[in-house]
Amino acid sequence: QVQVVESGGGLVQPGGSLRLSCVVSGKLFSINAMGWYRQAPGKQRELVAVTGGGSTDYADSVKGRFTISRDSNKNREWVYLQMNSLKPEDTAVYYCNAANLLAGVDYWGQGTQVTVSS
């Protein structure tokens, strides 16, 4: 099994920055991609950023403002989302995802709220 836990959300003013963190533990050998998704009220969950297989991809709406990064040791993997120049439309619950793309299996964290407001 795989466990996913996010942290780092909060309230920030427009133009501000936040850094989200996610720690993944368990059967790490089965994970080949990690990323961040978000879901705003009344909207579907959408991809924000993903990294895996040596490549990284971002939603067009966050390119140039958000950066995804990854770190690991023998027992844990971490994935971070540095969010700069935040806008009110970035307000959402952000979810960390760890995926086994070959098996089509996704593991999700509980979500962390990001609110961008003055």
N, C-alpha and C positions, 0 to 999 in steps of 0.2 A: 504494500500500500504506500501511498504518497501523501504527505501532509503539506499544506500550503497555508502560510500565515502572512498577512500584510500588516503594515503599519505606516504611519507618517501622514495621514490625511489631516485636514483641518480647515480653518477659515483664513483666507488670505485676500488682500485687496487686489484689484486689477493691476496688472503690471508686476506683481510680486512673484515669488518663487516658492516651490515646495519640492521636497524629495520624498518619494514613496520607496519603501523597502519591502522586500518579500523574501522569506526564507522557506526553502523547500527541503524536506527530509524524507527518508524512507528509501524506496527502491529507485535510487537515482539513476541506475543503469538503464532504466526504461524510458527516461526523459530525453527527448531530442530537440525540444523547442520550449522556450519560455517567453511569456509576454504579458502585456497589460491590456485590459479591455476596460470600457466604461459604459455605464448606463445612466442616462439622464431621465428624469421623471417623464413618463409618457412616451419614451423612445425605446428602441431596441438596443440591446447590448452591441457595442461596436469595438472593433480592433483599434487600439491606440498605437502600440508598438510591439514588435516581436523580434526575437533573436534566436538563431539556431542554425546549425550546419555552416557556421562561419559567415552568415549573412544577417542583415538587420533590415527591417522594413518599418515604415511609419505611415500612419494615416496622413493624408494631405493636409488636414486641418492643424496638425501639430508639427509638421516638418519645420526645422529651423528653430523650434522653441523647446521641444522635448528631446531628451536623450536617454536611451535605454542602455544599461550596462549590466554585466554579469560577473560573478565571482564564485569560487568554489573551494572547498577542501574535501577531504575524504568522505565526510559524513553529511555535508550541507552544501546546498547551492543557494546563492543569493542573486536576486535580480532587482535592479533599482530603476526608478524612473525619475530623472531630474526634470522638473517642469519650470520653465522660465517664461516671463512675459505672459503670465496667466490672464485669461479673459473670462468674463462671466459665462460665456458659452462652454467653458471647460468644466463647469459645475456638474458633478455626477458622482455616483458611487464607482470607485475604481476597483477592479478585480484583477488579481494576479492569476495567471494561468500557467500550468505546466502540462505539456502534452507529449504523448507517445503518438507521433504522426502515423507510424506504420500500422499500429493497432487501432487508431482512431479513438484513443482514450484521452479524456481531458480531466485534469484535476484543478479545482478552483478553491481560492481562498474565500473568506467570509465577506470581503469587501471593505473598503475604507472610504469615508465620505470626504470629498473635496468640494469646498464652497468658495467661489470667487465673487466677492461682493464688497462694495464700499459701505 
